[in-house]
Amino acid sequence: MPLLEVRDLVVRFRTHEGTIHAVNGISFDLEPGERLGLVGESGCGKSVTNLAILRLLPKPAGRIEGGSVRFDGMDLVSLPESEMRDLRGKEIAMIFQDPMTSLNPVLTIEEQMVETIRAHRGVTMAEARTRALELLEMVGIPQPEKRLKAFPHQFSGGMRQRVMIAMALSLEPKLMIADEPTTALDVTIQAQVLELLQRLTSEAGTALILITHDLGVVAGMTSRINVMYAGFIVETAATEAVFERPSHPYTVGLLHSIPHVGGEDAELIPIEGVPPDQRHAPSGCPFAPRCAWRVEACWREMPSLAPVAGEPVGRVVTSGPETTHQAACHNPPTPEEAAGGQPLRPGFVPAPPPGSDPVAGTPGAPGMSAAAQREGGQ
């Protein structure tokens, strides 16, 4: 049985400007000890998904309006708040995005770590302090005895993030959620923090959900990737499969928007346009306005996740090393098109928005010149 089962999760924010459709019915599983990457642009619903799992959505605006979240057999959506409070930190831990603001600035590191340990375990102050020292040493903080008495402002960003990792692992949780843990750190410190996170979760057998917009981070850290866009999971597969055979136009766009080592001749192809305004209810595929592969059906209907061509016929595997490669696309790119970053089929022109002139004023397709479109349409 999976450690975490998310089914048809729907999250909404009710604001004065209207309803924000943050998460729109996503489903995924996570096995014990598995490392899952959740990637996508800012605002696609990655952090909100995991705040919903922990029931930490800002109140009263944020709420779970549909679906279920089961962790280790427990229904987290209906769990009483007192039991949920006991679960947070002890069974599910979270490393928040900004190490500069994750720690209380008026309390010492010792006070914060000891409080976390004692809140969930019946240990003495001395035992909790000994555990805190062990954790600081484990994450590579020099002079832990001295640093335990320090305040957060006396630590660098990388050291604060190490303290957050130590606090998250202090109770040996079954699941750790890392929300862009290296965003505010320089490149060398990023590598150290990621290596530390990978090593410690592997040693403890802790499952990991890594939230990031950096595909380079998930390449070496995770065994499986969920690609999110506008509150939907648009592609899911083992990490190697996503990089070798991207099957959704958005994933193709993400991969072609980053430079490659040794790819001097590779042209960076940006994703044109902007993400959709999520104050409006989803209608059709939300990526259609920016997609070079769109067809008429894309404007009318959001496709469901389905196995991509070449996957074995039979039961769909949703977690583990044998995960079925799935994509939500009416017209998935061919392997050659994914490698080139644009449609290559003769005569293909992206379907214009409903009501627009199919000849004059048709929006240009990302990655295709106007001349190429005219030639393809002849």
CORNORQUI-V396182 format. One record per backbone hydrogen bond with DSSP energy under -0.5 kcal/mol. CO is the residue of the C=O (numbers start at 1). NH is the residue of the N-H. Records with the same first field share a line. If there is no record, write none. Layout:
CO: NH, NH
This chain:
3: 72
4: 30
5: 7, 70
6: 28
7: 68
9: 25, 26
10: 65, 66
11: 22, 23
12: 63
13: 15, 20
15: 18
18: 15
19: 21
20: 13, 22
23: 11
26: 9
28: 6
30: 3, 4
31: 34
34: 36, 208
35: 223, 224
36: 210
37: 39, 226
38: 212
39: 228
41: 44
44: 231
45: 49
46: 50
47: 51
48: 52
49: 53
50: 54
51: 56
52: 55
58: 62
61: 14
63: 12, 65
66: 10
68: 7
69: 71, 76, 77
70: 5
71: 74
74: 71, 76
75: 79
80: 84
81: 85
82: 86
83: 87
84: 88
87: 91, 92
88: 90
91: 174, 175
92: 89
93: 177
94: 96
95: 179
97: 99
98: 101, 102
104: 107
107: 152
108: 112
109: 113
110: 114
111: 115
112: 116
113: 117
114: 118
115: 119
116: 120
117: 120, 121
121: 123
124: 128
125: 129
126: 130
127: 131
128: 132
129: 133
130: 134
131: 135
132: 136
133: 137
134: 138
135: 139
136: 141
137: 140
140: 142
143: 146, 147
144: 148
146: 149
147: 150
148: 110
150: 109
151: 154
152: 155
156: 160
157: 161
158: 162
159: 163
160: 164
161: 165
162: 166
163: 167
164: 168
165: 169
166: 170
167: 170
168: 173
169: 172
174: 207
175: 93
176: 178, 209
177: 95, 179
178: 180, 211
180: 183
182: 185
186: 190
187: 191
188: 192
189: 193
190: 194
191: 195
192: 196
193: 197
194: 198
195: 199
196: 200
197: 201
198: 202
199: 203
200: 204
201: 205, 206
207: 176
208: 36, 210
209: 178, 211
210: 38
211: 180
212: 40
213: 215
214: 217, 218
215: 219
216: 220
217: 220, 221
218: 222
223: 239
224: 37
225: 237
226: 39, 228
227: 234, 235
229: 232
231: 24
232: 229, 234
234: 328
235: 227
236: 326
237: 225
238: 242
239: 243
240: 244
241: 245
248: 252
249: 253
250: 254
251: 255
252: 256
253: 257
254: 257
255: 258
256: 269
260: 263
262: 264
263: 266
268: 270
270: 272
276: 278
277: 280
278: 21
284: 286
285: 288
287: 290, 291
288: 291
291: 294
294: 351
295: 298, 299
296: 299, 300
297: 300, 301
298: 285
300: 284
301: 303
306: 327
308: 311
315: 317
316: 318
317: 324
318: 29
320: 323
324: 326
325: 308
326: 236
327: 306, 329
334: 338
335: 339
336: 340
337: 341, 342
345: 348
353: 356
356: 358
359: 362
365: 368
369: 373
370: 374
371: 375
372: 376
373: 377
374: 378
375: 378
